[in-house]
């Protein structure tokens, strides 16, 4: 079974574009509009990685999702992305990956 790239971003157009790019490059990819949607629907036994937006309105942030995954023992590599970068969130994202 091929690894799965999970794209978690509330911006539907960006999520769709990333999924098209990934699938067109031969990756298996699936998108989620929120952290809750990811937690409810991701296959727990599937290897892969997560492209994760730091800021997700209306629910837990990407940083909070990463903490939940660590607490649940889910060790998928995470690539954080954001359209609203600042030093504090960048530092928090880097620290959360260790």
C-alpha positions, -999 to +999 in steps of 0.1 A: +000+000+000+014+034-010+019+061+017-009+086+019-004+124+019-031+140+041-038+177+033-055+195+062-064+231+052-097+251+055-091+269+022-109+246-003-093+261-034-057+256-020-066+221-007-080+212-041-049+226-059-025+207-036-045+174-041-043+178-079-006+185-078+001+155-055-021+131-074-007+143-107+028+136-093+019+100-085+011+104-048-020+091-031-036+121-013-068+130+005-080+163+018-097+175+050-112+209+057-106+208+095-087+190+122-119+173+134-126+160+099-090+145+098-094+129+132-127+113+122-117+100+088-080+093+085-071+057+083-050+051+115-030+022+100-019+041+069+017+053+066+023+088+050+026+124+061+004+155+068+005+189+051-010+209+079-022+245+080-012+261+113-043+283+115-077+266+111-107+287+121-136+273+139-118+245+157-085+232+169-054+247+152-028+227+133-005+230+163-032+216+185-038+187+161-001+179+161-002+177+199-032+154+199-015+131+173+016+129+195-006+121+226-024+093+207+009+078+195+003+087+159+037+094+144+031+108+109+056+134+097+041+169+096+049+197+072+033+229+085+021+256+061+005+290+066-005+321+048-001+341+080+034+335+091+049+352+122+079+344+143+060+330+172+039+305+152+071+294+133+089+288+165+059+269+180+057+247+148+094+239+149+093+230+186+061+209+182+079+185+158+103+172+185 
